[in-house]
Every structure is written in structure tokens, then in C-alpha cells.
Amino acid sequence: MVDARLVLRHLTRALVIRDFELAGELVGFLAESCGVGCVDVLLRYARRNGVAHLLYEALVGRGLANTELARALAFYANQTRERGEYRDELLLRVVEVLEGGGIDYVVFKTFNDLGVVDVDVDVLISPEGYWRAVRAFLSRGFKPVDALSKKYATGFMIKGNPIILDLHTDVTVLGAPYVDRDTLLKHRVKARYRTANGDSADIYVLDAVAEALVRVSHAVVKEAEIRIEDISEVMKAVVESPGELRKLAEGEEMIPALQVFLTKVCSELGLRTQGLEDVVGLVSKTLRGLVSGRDGLPPYRLPRLASIIALSYRVLRRNEAGLVLKMVNSLKYRRNTAHIGSLLVKGLVKRYE
């Protein structure tokens, strides 16, 4: 009997390193050898990680489009395609508004090499341009889904499009920044973006190292969950620019977050940790024990204490104890507040008693 979870673990490793040939072989093996229960496990994996389109395309490319697994994946693959078209439509309109208004911006945590399409588009601007941007978006038919006073992260939508624009003036958890805005704006680069429909535009995005650090910080500090596209983008930076990643993490006081992320990923995927010390330094036994171990398949959940440790380290190193009050005040905004909530605030308050 095929151990689907074991095969999916190997599939995760293949996707993370973007070995799509091996990934296709593994999916093909599952399609030809799995029963109903196995198909259910793989479908759940594909839905939770947003990779149904990759798995379906791999099966089609191997002449396995008529297998039970491919037929089951087709629906979710089509959903990803449709969501991608909506994202492209929204993104092009957003860029048109911002560039037309002369507002500096950078798109982050939106694109990835696996083609996973999220439910929102994240855009960072400076606080000085916030109200100018708001007026421009409102005049172009965008509707706010948050209080406009929540300037650090305000949601907008356009009629008929399910994707949300998250307009940030800071990258925060409960209103407290966990990566400096100015740092990210300094790491923006212009890239040619082509949509699935053939349209194209030059868009400001983060360079690979800054994108990796944002994903690490967001996964560890805010969500306490590591997704497969996060792993792919971060490991790419680890391999291609380890020194730059370490330097940026040190500057943002995010080394503990990077340690948590890489320790968890290496533990789950059975990756060798040799050489990672050059990126994150020596990981303490306490931190290693906190996040090591195998929970199964991604997304990987992290203990809440890991989030508290990572954010507390940054706050303490930057002498920003006053941010605790800001975080308490921000608890009234509930739409996108992650698990961290009051537990994080209580943990930080206790640290300063």
C-alpha cells in the first residue's frame, strides 16, 4: 500500500527546490497507484497549499488527465487560474492609480515561483502618500473594507473582483512594525510583469532577499504558519544570497525569526542543517527544541511562544516597549489579526514587568 503522506513529503521537497520534473514523477506515481483515500489526502494537500494547478499540469503533461486524481484536481486548478486573472486585473489597476498619482510603492508577498495565488495583493507606500492614495483609489471605484483610520493596513476591493488590495504604510502585527518600511522601500526593484492574458506592466517589487525576510517575519511573527510558497522563496535566498539575507535579518533584529523558520523547515523536510549557521548563527537548544519535530505536511504550524520570542527580541533590541500600547489599541481591528492577539501582548507586557 502506498504511503501517500511519505510521497507528499518528498513532493514538498521537490516543489521547494523547484524540481518540477521530479514533482511530476511523484504526482504521476500517486495518480497511477492511489486509491480513493489517497486521492483525498492529496486533494487536501493541494487545496491547503494552493498547488493544485501545478499537480494538475504535471499529470496532463504525462498523459494522465483522465485519472481520478487529475479529474479531482481540475476543479481547484481552474479556481487558481481564475483567481490569478482577478489578481492580475486588480494589480494592473492598482499600479496605474499609484504611478499616475506619483506615489512610491512596492508590491510584496504577492508573487512566488510556484504560482500560488493568494486572496490579496500587498502593497506598501509611505505614510505621507496615504491620503493621496486613498482619494485616488476612491475616485477610481475602489471601496474600503476597513476603517480608513487604520492606516498601517487598509483593505480595498473593486466591484466584481474577490481579491483584496491590502494597502500598507507599515508591515505590522497588531499595528507594531516587524520589518521597517524604509528598509523595504530601499529594496524595491522594477520588474516586467506579464499576466496570463498577455498584458504586461513594469511593477516595483521587492528584491529576492527582502522578499525572503518579509516572508520569514510574516510567517513566524504574525501567522505562526509556514506555507510552501514561503519555503520556496526563502530557501532560494538562502542558497543564492546567504550573506545578504543574514545582514538584512540582523539589521531588522529578525535573526530569531529566521532561526525559527529554517529550523522548522529543515526538521520537517529532513534537510541538512550544515552550513545554515553561516546564515542564522548557532540556534539555542531551547529554540531548537521548541520548533523541531515533524508535524506532517505543510502548512507547518508554529508554537505561539516562537512568535512571542521573535517579536520580543526585536522590540527589546530596539527599545520599543511603547509599541505594546499600540498593539493593545490595535486589538479592536479584527479582520486580519492572526492568532497572536492578546497572548502576544500579555507576553510582552509580562516581559517588561
C-alpha positions in Angstrom: 0.0 0.0 0.0 1.3 3.4 -0.9 2.2 5.8 1.9 0.7 8.9 0.4 2.0 11.2 3.2 5.6 10.0 2.7 5.3 10.6 -1.1 3.9 14.1 -0.4 6.8 14.9 1.9 9.1 14.1 -1.0 6.9 16.1 -3.3 7.1 19.1 -1.0 10.9 18.9 -1.1 10.8 18.8 -4.9 8.5 21.8 -5.1 10.5 23.8 -2.7 13.7 23.4 -4.7 11.6 23.9 -7.9 12.5 20.4 -9.3 9.3 20.2 -11.3 10.4 17.2 -13.2 10.7 15.1 -10.0 7.5 16.6 -8.7 5.7 15.5 -11.8 7.1 11.9 -11.5 5.9 11.8 -7.9 2.4 13.0 -8.7 2.2 10.6 -11.7 3.2 7.8 -9.4 0.4 8.7 -7.0 -2.2 9.1 -9.8 -1.5 5.6 -11.0 -1.2 3.8 -7.7 -3.5 5.5 -5.2 -7.0 4.5 -4.1 -9.8 6.9 -3.0 -8.3 7.6 0.4 -5.0 8.5 -1.2 -6.7 10.9 -3.6 -8.5 12.6 -0.6 -5.1 13.1 1.1 -3.5 14.6 -2.0 -6.5 16.9 -2.7 -6.4 18.2 0.9 -2.6 18.9 0.4 -3.2 20.7 -2.9 -6.0 22.9 -1.5 -4.2 23.8 1.7 -1.0 24.8 -0.2 -2.6 26.3 -3.3 -0.7 24.0 -5.7 -3.5 22.1 -7.4 -2.6 23.9 -10.7 1.0 22.6 -10.6 -0.1 19.0 -9.8 -2.8 19.0 -12.5 -0.5 20.4 -15.1 2.1 17.8 -14.3 -0.5 15.0 -14.8 -1.7 16.5 -18.1 1.8 16.7 -19.3 2.3 13.0 -18.6 -0.9 11.9 -20.4 -2.7 11.3 -17.1 -5.5 13.8 -17.5 -8.2 11.1 -17.3 -7.0 9.6 -14.0 -9.3 10.1 -10.9 -6.7 12.3 -9.3 -6.4 14.6 -12.3 -10.2 14.9 -12.6 -10.4 15.8 -8.9 -7.6 18.4 -9.2 -9.0 20.1 -12.3 -11.7 22.0 -10.4 -9.2 23.5 -8.0 -6.6 24.2 -10.7 -9.3 26.2 -12.6 -10.0 28.1 -9.4 -6.4 29.1 -9.2 -6.4 30.2 -12.8 -9.5 32.3 -12.3 -8.1 33.8 -9.1 -4.9 34.7 -10.9 -6.8 36.5 -13.6 -8.7 38.5 -10.9 -5.4 39.3 -9.2 -3.8 40.5 -12.4 -6.8 42.8 -13.1 -6.6 44.3 -9.7 -2.8 44.6 -9.7 -2.7 46.5 -13.0 -5.4 48.9 -11.8 -3.6 49.5 -8.6 -0.3 50.2 -10.3 -2.0 52.5 -12.7 -3.5 54.5 -9.9 -0.3 54.7 -7.8 2.0 55.6 -10.7 -0.5 58.0 -12.1 -0.5 59.8 -8.8 3.2 59.8 -8.4 3.1 57.7 -5.3 6.1 55.5 -4.5 5.1 51.9 -3.7 6.4 48.3 -3.7 4.4 45.1 -4.1 5.4 42.3 -1.7 4.4 38.8 -0.6 2.2 38.5 -3.8 4.3 36.7 -6.4 6.2 33.4 -6.0 7.9 30.9 -8.2 5.2 28.2 -7.5 2.4 30.4 -8.9 0.4 30.2 -5.8 -2.3 32.9 -5.8 -3.3 34.3 -2.5 -6.6 36.1 -1.6 -5.0 39.6 -1.6 -2.3 41.8 -3.1 0.0 43.5 -0.6 1.3 47.0 -1.5 3.5 49.2 0.7 3.5 53.0 0.5 4.9 55.8 2.7 2.6 57.4 5.3 3.0 60.7 3.5 1.2 59.4 0.5 -1.6 57.5 2.3 -4.5 60.0 2.0 -3.5 60.9 -1.5 -3.6 57.2 -2.4 -6.9 56.8 -0.6 -8.5 59.6 -2.6 -7.1 58.3 -5.8 -8.5 54.7 -5.2 -11.9 56.0 -4.1 -12.1 58.1 -7.2 -11.4 55.0 -9.4 -14.1 52.9 -7.9 -12.3 51.1 -5.1 -14.3 50.5 -1.9 -12.7 50.3 1.6 -13.3 47.2 3.6 -11.5 48.6 6.7 -11.7 51.8 8.7 -9.6 54.3 6.8 -8.1 55.4 10.1 -6.3 52.0 10.2 -3.6 53.5 8.0 -1.0 50.7 8.6 -3.1 48.2 6.7 -6.3 49.2 4.9 -8.2 46.9 2.6 -9.9 47.9 -0.7 -11.9 46.0 -3.2 -13.4 46.7 -6.7 -16.8 45.5 -7.8 -16.9 42.0 -9.2 -13.3 41.1 -8.1 -12.8 38.9 -5.0 -9.2 39.8 -4.5 -8.4 42.4 -1.8 -5.9 45.2 -2.1 -4.1 45.4 1.3 -2.6 48.9 1.3 0.2 49.2 3.9 2.1 52.1 5.3 3.9 49.7 7.6 4.3 45.9 7.7 2.8 45.1 11.1 1.3 42.7 13.6 -1.4 44.5 15.6 -0.1 47.8 14.4 3.5 47.2 15.5 6.1 47.0 12.6 8.1 43.9 12.4 10.1 45.0 9.3 11.0 48.6 8.7 9.0 50.3 6.0 12.1 52.4 4.8 14.2 49.2 4.6 11.7 47.6 2.2 11.2 50.7 0.1 15.0 50.8 -0.4 15.0 47.2 -1.6 12.4 47.7 -4.3 13.3 46.8 -7.9 11.3 47.3 -11.1 10.3 44.1 -12.9 8.4 43.3 -16.0 5.2 41.5 -15.1 3.2 39.6 -17.7 -0.3 38.5 -17.0 -1.9 35.2 -18.1 -3.9 37.2 -20.7 -0.7 38.6 -22.3 -0.9 42.1 -20.8 2.3 43.5 -19.2 3.5 46.3 -16.9 6.6 47.4 -15.1 5.9 46.9 -11.4 8.0 47.7 -8.3 8.6 44.6 -6.3 11.0 43.6 -3.5 14.3 42.1 -4.4 14.7 38.4 -3.5 16.4 38.9 -0.2 14.0 41.5 1.2 11.1 39.3 -0.1 12.5 36.4 1.8 12.9 38.3 5.0 9.3 39.6 4.8 8.0 36.1 4.3 10.0 34.8 7.3 8.9 37.6 9.5 5.2 37.3 8.4 5.2 33.5 8.8 6.9 33.4 12.2 5.7 36.6 13.9 2.3 37.2 12.5 0.8 33.9 11.3 2.7 31.2 13.1 2.4 29.2 10.0 4.9 28.4 7.2 3.4 27.9 3.8 5.0 26.1 0.9 5.5 29.2 -1.2 7.2 30.9 1.7 9.7 28.0 2.0 10.4 28.1 -1.8 11.1 31.9 -1.8 13.2 31.8 1.4 15.3 28.8 0.5 16.1 30.4 -2.8 17.5 33.4 -1.0 19.4 31.1 1.5 21.1 29.4 -1.5 21.7 32.4 -3.7 22.4 35.2 -1.2 23.0 33.8 2.3 25.3 36.7 3.4 22.9 39.4 2.2 20.0 37.6 4.0 21.8 37.3 7.2 22.9 41.0 7.1 19.3 42.1 6.4 17.9 39.9 9.2 20.5 41.3 11.6 19.7 44.9 10.7 16.0 44.2 11.3 16.6 42.3 14.5 14.9 39.2 12.9 17.6 36.6 13.4 15.5 34.6 15.9 12.6 34.6 13.4 15.0 33.3 10.7 16.3 30.7 13.1 12.7 29.5 13.9 11.8 29.4 10.2 14.8 27.5 8.9 15.0 25.1 11.9 11.3 24.1 11.4 11.7 23.7 7.6 14.9 21.6 7.9 13.3 19.5 10.6 10.1 18.8 8.7 11.8 18.1 5.3 14.8 16.3 6.6 17.2 18.9 5.1 20.8 19.1 6.2 21.4 22.0 8.5 25.2 22.0 7.7 26.1 25.5 6.6 23.0 27.2 7.9 25.0 28.6 10.8 26.5 30.9 8.3 23.0 32.4 7.7 21.4 32.3 11.2 24.2 31.6 13.6 24.1 28.9 16.3 20.5 28.1 17.3 19.9 27.7 21.0 18.8 24.3 22.3 15.7 25.9 23.7 14.6 27.4 20.4 15.5 24.2 18.5 13.5 22.1 20.9 10.6 24.4 20.6 10.2 24.1 16.8 11.9 20.9 15.9 9.9 17.7 15.1 7.7 16.7 12.3 4.0 17.6 12.2 3.5 16.2 8.8 2.7 18.2 5.7 2.7 22.0 5.1 1.5 24.5 6.0 3.6 23.9 9.2 2.2 25.3 12.4 4.5 27.0 14.9 4.0 27.3 18.6 2.8 30.7 19.8 5.8 31.0 22.0 8.0 31.1 19.0 6.1 34.2 17.7 6.5 35.9 21.1 10.2 35.2 21.3 10.9 36.6 17.8 8.9 39.8 18.2 10.0 40.3 21.8 13.6 40.1 20.6 13.1 42.9 18.0 11.2 45.1 20.4 13.8 44.7 23.2 16.7 45.3 20.9 15.1 48.4 19.5 14.0 49.7 22.9 10.4 49.9 21.6 8.5 49.0 24.7 6.0 51.7 23.8 4.7 49.6 20.9 3.0 47.3 23.4 0.3 50.0 24.0 -0.1 50.4 20.3 -0.7 46.7 19.9 -3.3 46.7 22.7 -5.1 49.5 20.9 -5.0 47.7 17.6 -6.8 44.6 19.0 -10.1 46.4 18.0 -9.2 45.8 14.4 -10.1 42.1 13.9 -10.3 41.4 10.1 -6.7 40.2 9.6 -5.4 39.9 13.1 -3.8 36.5 13.4 -3.6 34.0 16.3 -1.1 36.1 18.1 -3.6 38.6 19.6 -3.9 39.2 23.3 -1.5 36.3 24.1 1.4 38.2 22.4 0.5 41.4 24.2 0.3 39.7 27.5 3.7 38.0 26.9 5.4 41.3 26.1 3.8 43.1 29.0 5.0 40.4 31.4 8.5 40.7 30.0 8.6 44.4 30.9 7.1 44.0 34.5 
